[in-house]
Amino acid sequence: LVGSEMCIRDRSYLELPRSLLSSPLRRDARRPSGGPSTPPRHLPHDLAGLVQLQVESWLPGRAPPIDLVARTLGMSRRSLQRGLSAQGLRYSDVLTTVRLRRAADWLRHTDRPVVEIALDLGYTDASNFTRAFRRETGVAPRTFRHQARETADVPAGA
């Protein structure tokens, strides 16, 4: 066994040495060679991308605290903050980006109530989500949904 199993609250994960991330994947011996295979999804090469993947893996649900993300990336909180700062970012910037991208997707493609989206993105209530969404996009979530659907109904080239 190379890694160790970790359990935090109701989630489990494997902790592996970072050096294994660049190791090639072995083919499953039970799958016939030459059969269809999906190319592996490559990990981002920058810290902000890795942090985004960590945050996305916790949604829907609570937003992961910075200490948890740092620990899963094998670094201290301060090292994570310094690394993001070198990219001109803060953890809250990455968290906001991931939340808004997910919110926009849900608003465009589902009929989920705004309050449900807010709670699934880790906001304590819908009004905090609405304020954050409006601050970043310039419109309220319901307005965004309405505009996105109007745009989707317009034929291309119209």
Buried (B, 14 or more C-beta within 10 A) or exposed (E): EEEEEEEEEEEEEEEEEEEEEEEEEEEEEEEEEEEEEEEEEEEEEBBBEBBBBBBEEBBEEBBBEBEBBBBBBEBEBEEBBEBBEEBEBEBEBBBBBBBBEBBBEBBBEEEEEBBEBBBBBBBEEBEEBBEBBBEBBEEBBEBBBEEBEEEEEEEEEE
